[in-house]
Amino acid sequence: MSLAKVIEVIAEGDTMEQAVENAVKQASETVNNIKSVYCENIQGIVENNRIEKYRVNAKVTFVVKKS
């Protein structure tokens, strides 16, 4: 039987897709066995009446290994 754990992260990117990819990329620097990512909120950061970047609240799921 395996055990999964979920962490919540906030990441930014120039596109929505890049923000999600950055969430996984940054989380993978300290977390192994990432299996999925779920985005709850997507925000557009506006400057000078334009969306400059996107921010996502992402839940990253990974499998915990037994020691």
N, C-alpha and C positions, 0 to 999 in steps of 0.2 A: 504494500500500500504506500502511495506517495502523499506527501503533504505539500500544498501550495500556499504561498503567502502573497499578499497584495500590499504594495506601497503606493502612496500618492505623491506625484511630482508635478511641478509646474515648469513648462519649457516654452521657449520662444523660437520663432523662425520667420523668414521672409514670406513663406507660404504656410497654409495650414498643414500640408503634408510634411514640410520641413520641420515645423514645430513638433509634430508627432515623432518624426524620426529622431530629432534632437532629444526628446524625452527618453526614448529607448537607448540611444547612444550614450547619453550621460549616465543613465541608471546602470548600464552594462559595465561601466568603469568600476563599480563596487559590488554589483549583484551578478551572480551566475544563473544559468538555466532559465532565462526569461522566455516565457511561452506566449504571452499576449499583452496587448495594451488596449485600454478602453478610455476614450475621451469623453468626459462629462460636460465640460464647458469649453467653448472656443471664444476668445475675445480678439477684437481688432484694436490695436493701439493706434490712435489717430493723432497726427501732427499736421498742422497746416491744411486741415480739411481732407487729408488723405490717409489711408491705412498704411502705416509704415512697417508694422510687423504684426504677427499673430502670436497669441499666447494660448496654450492649452493646459487644462488641468487633466492629467492623465493618471489612470490607475494601471500600474505595471504588475503583472502576475508572474511569479517564478516558482519553480519547484525547489523545495528544501531537501538537500541531500542528508541522509543519515550519516553520522560520524562513525 
